[in-house]
Structures are given as structure tokens and as C-alpha cells.
Amino acid sequence: MFGVRPVARAGLETGVCDRFSIVMEQGGNRLVLTSGVAPDSPIARHAALHGDGAQGFGSGNTRRCSAVEREQERRGNI
């Protein structure tokens, strides 16, 4: 949707028991969205205390090296 696609996730299915995270990507921009799974997790406690919010902003060059990019295109991953 809107050119944004999920590229990674972590949660119960990947062995992370206290939160669910998904990485969304559009071009070279990435956004990690995280939610607490259990009501006593640090993320859920923070949301209960402060409401929805954002934390941990950063920027940098996320461009892949050309050899990796070519291999991913060859495999159909891009």
C-alpha cells in the first residue's frame, strides 16, 4: 500500500516472545513498528502509561551494495 512493503518481522513465530515488530520499507527508507504482546511487557507498559508514541529515530544510507542487489534481483527478491 502506498509503495510501502514489509521486509522483515519478529514475533512469536521467530522466537521473540515479548513483542511483535515489522519492518516496512519504501525506497531507501525503513520504519520499524513494534507492539507489545503481553500486557506486562516493557513496550505495553510504556503504551499504557504514555499512549502511542515514537522512539529511536535514525537516518543513514540503507542502499545495498550492487552485487547483493543484483543477486536479489536474479532471485526475484526485489
N, C-alpha and C positions, 0 to 999 in steps of 0.2 A: 504494500500500500504506500503510495506517495514515493516510490523508489527506495523505500527502506526495507531491508530484508534481514531476517535473523541469521546470524552466522555462528553462534555458539550458545550453549546453555549449560547450566549447572543446577543440580537439584537432587531430589531423592533418587532419580534414575541414574545419576552419575556418582552417587555416594556422598553427596553433600546433604546433610540431614537437617540443618537449621535454617536454610534459606533456599529460595529459587531465584536464579539470575539468568537473564537472557541478554546477549549482546546483539544489538541492532546496528546495521551499517548502511550508510548511504555515501557512495563515493569513497573518499578517504576519511570520513567521519564515523566514529563509533560511539555508541551510547550503551551503557550497561544499566539495565533496570533490575532492581533486586527487591524481593519481598520476603518477609519472614514466614516460615512455615508453621512454627509452634508459637503460641501466644507469649511464651516466656523467653523467646529468642531476643538477642540484643536489638535486632532490626525491628521486630514487632513492638518491643518496649519503647523504642525511640519514636515509632509512628504513633503509638498510643499516647505518649507524653506530648509530642510536638505536632502531630498531624503529618500529612505528606510533606516531603521535602526533598532536597537535593544535597549531595555531599560529594566531595572528592573530584573536582573538575581538573582537567589537564588538557594539554594540547601537545602535539608533536607530529612528526612525519610518519604516517602509517602506510606509506606506499611500499608495496612488496618489491623485492629485487626482481629484475626482469626474468631471470632463469626460473624462479619459483612461479612467477606469473604465467610464463609460457607453459610450464608443466601443468599447472592447474587448468589452463585453457584447453590443453590437449586432453586432459581427463574429463573435461566438461564441468569442472567445479566453478568456473567463473561465467 
